[in-house]
Amino acid sequence: METESHTTGRLLSPRGLLLDFGGVVFLTAKRAGGVTDWVRSVLARLDLLGLAPDEDQVAASFVSGLAALKHWKHAASRRPEPRELSHREIVADFLASDLEAPLRAALAADADEVLRLQTSMLSDHTLRPGVRELLDSADRLGIGVGIVSNAHSGESHRALLRRHGLQERFAVQVYSDEVGIRKPHPGILVLGAEALGIPIQQCWYVGDTLDRDVVAGRRAGAGAVLVTRSQHTDSPPFAVTADADLVCEDPRGVVAALDATVAAETEHRHEVPAGPGPAPASDPRSEHAGPRPVTASLRRRAAVFLDHGGVISGSSRDEVGRAAFAQRVADRLSSSAEPVSAEQIATAIERALGEYAELKARNRRLHEASGAPNAEVDPRMFWDDLVGAGLPPRMRAVLRAECVGLAQEWGRAKSRRVLRPGIRELALMCRDEGVPVVVVSNTASGRAVRAECRGHGLDDVIAAYICSDEVGVRKPDPRILQEAITLAHADPAQSWFVGDRPQNDALVARRCGIAHRVLVLGGTANRTDAEAALDAGDATAVVADTADLPDLYRRTRAVTFAGAIT
């Protein structure tokens, strides 16, 4: 391996620069007491479920899970094209593996937040010397810059960059938890280069590890592979034969290398012929294995399951929000060579929504005909395959890399939402009685649903969320509600489901044996369809407005409900 004191004359100046996150942009150091703070923060989020977990037991399971996960990462680095674990797999199969089924299911349902807290609380992050200078040099030289990183929580990395004022300095951010593959899979680097609109052969990749970063750079065919030394550089988990072109003590060495290569090429920039490069693999994530058998130490109890759209919140189409979102996406995708207008993006989204509806209907028909899972269309398919159809490859690569964040932004931009009356009163009654309230929602973005509920001030009354984009199936597939029943340790015979769609909400509740199946009007349900569901026995009650729910709940908690139209 060359060190930064050696000549860089053989390096070709790049058109693109791909940076690892940890070890390049930031250095991490374990925080004293971080595990304790993390466990307590996680458990505080579960208070409303009434599971009363033992803190020491959870901490022991988390610590064991982290150790096992470290071994899994090392093993994955030996594979030619490793996939990334989903958030739910990391939490359910590693961190919470020793815990009882309801607690394990509850933690898996909140996996995004568990891992966001892990990333932010276990380690301190310090911006490395020279990072800003490197970004300034890239701007001055017209070099596109992106991040390509293995991550448990790309969301927390984006937040950290925002806090340091660096979010807008990167044309794209590619995180393994969002794209489903991890270094040393070459496809994740190729995706970053595609999003920059630059062949990988004309990009430098800068990392800090040999087994992941250097190997990934070599497999992808990067123009040069550089290392900024960190605590991980000199201690790979196994012998690595791949070698870096240059090893620097910190990003200031990369700045010096850029200056040296540019100075050596004052006559013209050497162009490296573009090759096809390895293609990013399709998402190979496996389905969640499902909850473990419930242990006898927890007593089943009543729970209230609420749909989100049409029950918790009412919505109306937000043309201003949609237009502003389309403009933001157009700004993100456009370049001087490949401009795209907000109108084109808006048209592409509307077309994709129509195709999305057709896919949902097809999956529903397959489910009803054969019992196959009523599969959700994941963000990658929606933003890359549907919205991106017809767009240039570079733009599609950006959509593929940013799909999870785009789904969240779109989920909040497309509609104006207001909290429906009676919902908070109902949830407060449940909280005071020790009855957990769990949101069960068909949605393109569980993150957006959580953000909307936080905006409604419901953080202190909603115990958990089960969202179709996170579990992979949609109502009326019973798998989605069964997971909610497991995490709440609910007795269906004592529980409620409140929804607004007879063929989704009432049907899934009946399939899972929920005793009180309530449809509310004022959302998507009309009275004729709701009454038909009541007559068919799918629903047990119909209310004209959510404001009527608290009174209905009081009455049905006191007596056995026989079913009526209120």
C-alpha positions in Angstrom: 0.0 0.0 0.0 1.3 3.4 -0.9 1.3 6.1 1.9 0.6 9.7 1.3 4.3 10.5 1.3 4.6 8.6 -2.0 4.0 10.1 -5.4 0.5 10.2 -6.7 1.5 10.6 -10.3 0.0 7.4 -11.4 -3.5 8.4 -10.2 -5.8 9.8 -12.8 -7.8 12.8 -11.7 -11.4 11.9 -11.1 -14.7 13.3 -12.3 -16.5 11.8 -9.3 -15.6 11.2 -5.7 -17.5 8.6 -3.6 -16.8 8.8 0.2 -17.5 6.3 2.9 -19.3 7.9 5.9 -17.7 6.5 9.1 -13.9 6.7 9.0 -13.8 9.2 6.2 -16.3 12.0 6.8 -16.7 11.2 10.5 -14.7 9.3 13.1 -16.6 7.4 15.7 -15.7 6.6 19.3 -17.7 4.4 21.7 -19.6 6.5 24.2 -19.3 5.5 27.9 -22.7 4.4 29.1 -24.1 4.4 25.6 -25.6 0.9 25.8 -27.5 1.8 29.0 -28.8 5.1 27.5 -29.8 3.3 24.3 -31.7 0.5 26.1 -33.5 3.0 28.4 -34.5 5.2 25.5 -35.8 2.1 23.6 -37.8 0.8 26.6 -39.3 4.3 27.2 -40.9 4.0 23.8 -42.6 0.7 24.9 -44.3 1.9 28.1 -47.7 2.2 26.5 -47.6 -1.5 25.6 -47.5 -2.4 29.2 -44.9 -5.2 28.7 -42.7 -4.2 31.7 -39.5 -5.7 30.3 -36.5 -6.2 32.6 -33.9 -3.6 31.6 -30.9 -5.9 32.4 -32.4 -8.7 30.3 -32.9 -6.4 27.4 -29.4 -4.9 27.7 -27.9 -8.4 27.8 -29.8 -9.4 24.7 -28.8 -6.3 22.9 -25.1 -6.7 23.8 -25.2 -10.3 22.6 -26.9 -9.3 19.5 -24.3 -6.6 18.7 -21.6 -9.2 19.2 -23.3 -11.7 16.9 -24.0 -8.9 14.3 -20.3 -8.0 14.3 -19.5 -11.6 13.4 -22.2 -11.6 10.7 -20.7 -8.4 9.1 -17.2 -9.9 9.0 -18.6 -13.1 7.4 -20.6 -11.0 4.9 -17.4 -9.3 3.9 -16.2 -12.6 2.5 -19.1 -12.8 0.1 -18.9 -11.5 -3.5 -22.2 -9.8 -3.4 -23.5 -9.6 0.2 -27.1 -8.4 0.9 -27.9 -6.1 3.7 -30.1 -7.2 6.6 -33.4 -5.3 6.9 -34.0 -3.2 10.0 -36.5 -5.8 11.2 -34.1 -8.7 10.8 -31.4 -6.9 12.8 -33.7 -6.1 15.6 -35.8 -9.3 15.7 -33.1 -11.9 14.9 -30.1 -10.3 16.5 -30.8 -7.7 19.1 -34.0 -9.1 20.6 -33.4 -12.7 19.9 -33.4 -13.7 23.6 -36.6 -11.9 24.5 -40.2 -13.0 24.7 -42.3 -12.9 21.5 -44.4 -9.9 22.3 -41.4 -7.8 23.2 -39.5 -9.0 20.3 -42.3 -8.2 17.9 -42.8 -4.8 19.5 -39.1 -4.0 19.0 -39.2 -5.3 15.4 -42.1 -3.0 14.7 -40.1 -0.1 15.9 -36.9 -1.2 14.2 -36.2 2.0 12.4 -36.2 4.0 15.6 -34.3 1.3 17.6 -31.5 1.5 15.1 -31.6 5.3 14.8 -31.2 5.5 18.5 -28.4 2.9 18.4 -26.4 4.9 15.8 -26.8 8.2 17.6 -26.3 7.0 21.2 -23.7 4.3 21.2 -21.0 6.4 19.6 -19.8 10.0 19.3 -19.2 11.3 15.8 -16.5 13.8 15.1 -16.1 15.5 11.7 -12.6 14.6 10.4 -10.1 17.3 9.6 -10.0 18.2 6.0 -13.6 17.1 5.1 -14.8 20.7 4.3 -11.6 21.4 2.4 -12.1 18.3 0.4 -15.6 19.3 -0.5 -14.5 22.8 -1.4 -11.8 21.4 -3.6 -14.3 19.1 -5.4 -16.6 22.1 -6.0 -13.7 24.2 -7.3 -12.6 21.4 -9.7 -16.2 20.5 -10.8 -16.0 17.0 -9.3 -19.3 15.4 -8.2 -19.4 14.0 -4.7 -21.6 11.3 -3.1 -21.6 9.1 0.0 -21.7 5.3 -0.2 -21.8 3.7 3.1 -22.8 0.5 5.0 -25.3 1.7 7.6 -27.9 0.4 10.1 -29.6 3.8 9.9 -29.0 6.0 6.8 -31.7 8.3 8.3 -29.4 9.1 11.3 -26.5 9.7 9.0 -28.5 12.2 6.9 -29.5 13.9 10.2 -25.9 14.1 11.3 -24.9 15.7 8.0 -27.7 18.2 8.3 -26.5 19.2 11.8 -23.1 19.9 10.4 -24.5 21.9 7.5 -23.2 19.3 5.0 -26.4 17.8 3.6 -26.4 19.9 0.5 -22.7 19.2 -0.3 -23.4 15.7 -1.5 -25.2 15.0 -4.8 -26.4 11.6 -3.5 -26.2 9.5 -0.4 -26.3 5.7 -0.8 -26.8 3.7 2.4 -26.9 -0.1 2.6 -30.0 -0.2 4.8 -31.9 1.7 2.2 -30.7 -0.1 -1.0 -30.5 -3.6 0.4 -26.9 -4.5 -0.5 -23.7 -3.8 1.4 -20.0 -3.4 0.7 -18.0 -5.2 -0.6 -20.9 -5.7 -3.1 -19.6 -3.7 -6.1 -23.2 -2.7 -7.0 -23.5 -0.2 -4.2 -20.5 1.8 -5.5 -21.8 1.5 -9.1 -25.1 2.8 -8.0 -23.4 5.8 -6.4 -21.5 6.5 -9.6 -24.7 6.1 -11.7 -26.4 8.6 -9.4 -23.6 11.1 -10.1 -23.9 10.4 -13.8 -20.3 9.4 -14.0 -18.8 6.0 -14.9 -17.3 4.2 -11.9 -14.0 4.0 -13.7 -13.8 7.8 -13.5 -14.5 7.9 -9.8 -12.3 7.7 -6.8 -13.6 5.8 -3.9 -12.4 6.7 -0.4 -12.9 4.4 2.5 -11.2 3.3 5.7 -11.4 -0.5 5.7 -9.6 -3.1 3.6 -12.2 -6.0 3.7 -15.1 -3.8 2.8 -14.0 -0.5 1.2 -10.8 -1.5 -0.7 -12.3 -4.8 -1.9 -15.6 -3.1 -3.0 -13.6 -0.4 -4.9 -11.6 -3.0 -6.7 -14.6 -5.2 -7.6 -16.5 -2.2 -8.9 -13.6 -1.0 -11.0 -13.2 2.4 -9.4 -10.7 4.6 -11.0 -8.7 4.7 -7.8 -9.2 3.4 -4.3 -8.0 5.6 -1.4 -8.0 5.0 2.4 -8.2 7.5 5.1 -6.7 5.7 8.1 -9.0 5.0 11.1 -9.0 2.6 14.0 -10.4 -0.1 11.6 -7.8 0.2 8.8 -4.9 -1.9 10.2 -7.0 -4.6 11.8 -9.1 -6.4 9.2 -11.0 -9.4 10.4 -9.1 -11.7 8.0 -6.3 -11.4 5.5 -7.1 -9.1 2.6 -5.1 -9.2 -0.6 -6.6 -6.2 -2.3 -4.5 -3.1 -2.0 -5.3 0.7 -1.9 -3.7 3.1 -4.4 -3.1 5.6 -1.6 -3.4 5.6 2.2 -3.8 9.0 3.9 -3.9 9.9 7.5 -7.1 11.9 7.1 -9.1 13.6 4.3 -6.4 16.4 4.0 -4.3 13.7 2.2 -7.1 13.3 -0.4 -7.1 17.0 -1.0 -3.3 16.9 -1.6 -3.8 13.9 -4.0 -6.5 15.8 -6.0 -4.3 18.8 -6.3 -1.3 16.7 -7.4 -3.3 14.9 -10.1 -4.8 18.0 -11.5 -1.4 19.7 -11.6 0.0 16.7 -13.5 -2.8 17.0 -16.0 -2.8 20.7 -16.9 -3.0 19.9 -20.6 -6.1 17.8 -20.5 -8.0 15.5 -18.3 -7.3 11.9 -19.0 -10.5 10.1 -20.0 -11.0 6.5 -19.0 -13.3 4.6 -21.3 -16.6 3.8 -19.6 -17.4 0.1 -19.2 -20.6 -1.5 -18.2 -19.5 -2.3 -14.6 -21.3 -4.7 -12.4 -25.0 -4.1 -12.2 -26.6 -3.4 -8.8 -28.4 -6.5 -7.6 -32.1 -6.6 -7.1 -33.3 -6.5 -3.5 -32.8 -10.0 -2.1 -34.2 -9.4 1.4 -36.0 -12.3 2.8 -39.5 -12.1 4.3 -39.7 -11.7 8.1 -39.8 -15.1 9.7 -42.8 -14.2 11.9 -43.2 -14.1 15.6 -42.0 -16.9 18.0 -44.5 -18.8 20.2 -45.7 -16.6 23.0 -44.5 -17.6 26.4 -46.9 -18.2 29.3 -45.4 -15.5 31.5 -47.5 -12.7 29.9 -51.3 -12.6 30.2 -53.2 -11.6 27.1 -55.3 -8.5 27.3 -57.4 -6.1 25.3 -55.9 -3.9 22.6 -57.2 -1.2 20.3 -55.9 -1.3 16.7 -56.5 1.9 14.6 -56.1 2.5 10.9 -54.3 5.8 10.1 -55.7 7.4 7.0 -59.5 8.0 7.4 -59.5 7.1 11.1 -56.7 8.9 12.9 -56.4 11.6 10.3 -58.6 13.0 7.6 -56.9 14.1 4.4 -57.4 16.2 1.3 -55.2 16.4 -1.7 -52.5 19.1 -1.4 -51.8 20.5 -4.8 -49.3 23.0 -3.5 -47.4 20.4 -1.5 -47.3 18.1 -4.5 -46.0 20.8 -6.8 -43.4 21.8 -4.3 -42.3 18.2 -3.9 -42.1 17.7 -7.6 -39.9 20.8 -7.8 -37.6 19.5 -5.1 -37.2 16.2 -6.9 -36.6 17.9 -10.2 -33.9 20.1 -8.6 -32.3 17.0 -7.1 -32.3 15.1 -10.4 -31.4 17.8 -12.9 -28.0 18.6 -14.2 -26.9 21.0 -16.9 -26.5 18.1 -19.3 -29.8 16.4 -18.3 -32.4 18.8 -17.1 -35.8 17.7 -16.0 -38.8 19.9 -15.1 -41.1 19.8 -12.1 -43.9 19.2 -14.5 -42.2 16.1 -15.9 -41.7 14.8 -12.4 -45.3 15.5 -11.5 -46.5 13.6 -14.6 -44.2 10.7 -13.8 -45.5 10.5 -10.3 -49.2 10.5 -11.4 -48.5 7.8 -13.9 -46.7 5.8 -11.3 -49.6 6.1 -8.9 -51.9 4.7 -11.5 -49.6 1.7 -12.1 -49.2 1.3 -8.3 -53.0 1.0 -7.9 -53.0 -1.7 -10.6 -50.2 -3.6 -8.9 -52.0 -3.4 -5.6 -55.2 -4.7 -7.2 -53.4 -7.6 -8.9 -51.7 -8.6 -5.6 -55.0 -8.4 -3.9 -56.6 -10.7 -6.4 -53.8 -13.2 -6.1 -54.1 -13.1 -2.3 -57.9 -13.7 -2.5 -57.5 -16.5 -5.1 -54.6 -18.5 -3.6 -53.8 -17.2 -0.2 -50.5 -15.8 -1.5 -49.2 -12.8 0.5 -51.0 -9.5 -0.4 -47.6 -8.0 -1.1 -46.8 -4.3 -0.7 -45.0 -2.5 -3.5 -41.8 -1.4 -1.9 -40.2 2.1 -2.3 -37.5 0.8 -4.7 -40.1 -0.5 -7.2 -42.3 2.6 -6.9 -39.5 5.3 -7.3 -37.1 3.4 -9.6 -39.3 1.2 -11.7 -42.5 3.2 -11.9 -41.6 6.9 -11.4 -38.2 6.4 -13.1 -39.5 4.7 -16.2 -38.4 6.7 -19.2 -35.9 8.8 -17.2 -32.2 8.7 -17.9 -30.1 6.1 -16.0 -28.4 8.6 -13.8 -31.8 10.0 -12.6 -33.1 6.5 -12.0 -30.0 5.7 -10.0 -30.7 8.8 -7.7 -34.3 7.7 -7.3 -33.2 4.1 -6.4 -30.6 5.4 -3.9 -33.0 7.9 -2.3 -36.2 5.9 -2.5 -36.9 5.5 1.2 -36.5 9.2 2.0 -38.5 10.1 -1.1 -41.4 7.9 0.1 -41.4 9.7 3.4 -41.3 13.1 1.8 -44.1 12.2 -0.6 -46.2 10.7 2.1 -46.3 14.0 3.9 -46.4 16.3 0.8 -49.3 14.7 -1.1 -52.1 15.5 1.3 -53.1 17.9 4.0 -53.9 15.9 7.1 -55.9 16.9 10.2 -56.5 14.9 13.4 -60.1 13.5 13.4 -62.2 14.4 16.5 -62.4 11.9 19.3 -59.2 10.0 18.5 -57.0 11.5 21.2 -59.8 11.2 23.7 -60.2 7.5 22.8 -56.4 6.9 23.0 -56.2 8.6 26.4 -59.0 6.4 27.7 -57.1 3.4 26.5 -53.8 4.6 28.0 -55.5 5.2 31.4 -56.9 1.7 31.4 -53.6 0.1 30.3 -55.0 -0.9 26.9 -52.3 -0.4 24.2 -53.2 1.5 21.0 -51.5 0.2 17.9 -51.6 1.7 14.4 -52.1 -0.8 11.6 -51.8 0.9 8.3 -51.5 0.2 4.6 -49.0 2.9 3.6 -46.2 3.7 1.2 -44.2 5.1 4.2 -44.4 4.1 7.8 -42.0 6.9 8.6 -44.5 9.4 7.2 -47.3 7.9 9.3 -45.2 8.2 12.4 -44.3 11.8 11.6 -48.0 12.7 11.0 -49.0 11.1 14.3 -46.2 13.0 16.1 -47.4 16.2 14.4 -50.9 15.4 15.8 -49.4 15.2 19.3 -50.1 11.5 19.7 -46.7 10.3 20.7 -47.8 9.8 24.3 -50.8 7.6 23.5 -49.8 5.4 20.5 -47.8 2.3 21.7 -46.6 1.0 18.3 -47.0 1.0 14.5 -47.4 -1.8 12.0 -47.1 -0.4 8.5 -47.4 -2.4 5.2 -44.2 -1.0 3.7 -42.2 -2.3 6.7 -43.8 -5.8 7.0 -44.2 -6.3 3.2 -47.9 -7.2 3.2 -51.1 -5.2 3.1 -54.5 -5.5 4.7 -56.6 -7.6 4.4 -53.8 -10.1 4.5 -54.0 -11.3 8.2 -50.2 -11.4 8.5 -50.1 -7.7 9.1 -52.7 -7.7 11.9 -51.3 -10.9 13.4 -48.0 -9.2 13.9 -49.8 -6.3 15.7 -51.7 -8.8 17.9 -48.4 -10.5 18.8 -46.5 -7.3 19.8 -49.5 -6.1 21.9 -49.9 -9.6 23.4 -53.6 -9.0 22.7 -56.6 -11.3 23.1 -58.6 -10.8 19.9 -61.8 -11.7 21.8 -61.3 -8.5 23.9 -59.9 -6.2 21.3 -61.0 -3.6 18.9 -60.2 -2.7 15.3 -61.3 0.7 14.0 -61.0 1.3 10.2 -62.7 3.0 7.3 -62.4 0.5 4.5 -64.8 -2.5 4.7 -62.8 -4.7 2.4 -59.5 -4.0 4.1 -60.1 -3.1 7.8 -63.3 -5.0 8.7 -62.3 -8.0 6.7 -58.8 -8.4 8.2 -60.2 -7.8 11.7 -62.8 -10.6 11.2 -60.1 -13.0 9.8 -58.0 -12.4 12.9 -60.9 -12.9 15.3 -61.1 -9.3 16.6 -64.4 -9.0 18.6 -65.2 -5.4 18.0 -64.8 -4.4 14.3 -65.8 -0.7 13.9 -66.1 1.2 10.6 -66.2 5.0 10.7 -67.7 7.2 8.0 -66.2 10.4 6.8 -63.1 8.7 5.4 -63.2 6.5 2.4 -66.2 4.3 3.5 -69.7 5.3 2.4 -72.7 4.3 4.4 -74.0 1.8 1.9 -70.8 -0.2 1.8 -70.4 0.1 5.6 -73.9 -1.2 6.3 -73.3 -4.1 3.8 -70.2 -5.0 5.8 -72.3 -4.9 9.0 -75.0 -7.1 7.5 -72.3 -9.6 6.3 -70.9 -9.8 9.8 -67.5 -8.3 8.8 -68.2 -5.2 10.9 -69.8 -5.2 14.3 -70.6 -1.4 14.4 -70.6 1.6 12.1 -70.3 5.2 13.5 -71.0 8.4 11.6 -67.9 10.1 12.9 -64.8 9.4 14.9 -66.2 11.7 17.6 -68.6 8.9 18.5 -65.8 6.4 19.2 -65.1 7.3 22.9 -68.7 6.8 23.9 -69.0 3.6 21.9 -65.8 2.4 23.6 -67.1 3.2 27.1 -70.3 1.2 26.4 -68.8 -1.8 24.8 -66.1 -2.1 27.5 -68.9 -2.5 30.0 -71.2 -5.0 28.1 -70.9 -7.6 25.4 -71.3 -5.8 22.1 -74.1 -7.2 19.9 -73.6 -5.0 16.9 -75.5 -1.9 15.9 -75.5 1.1 13.6 -74.9 4.2 15.7 
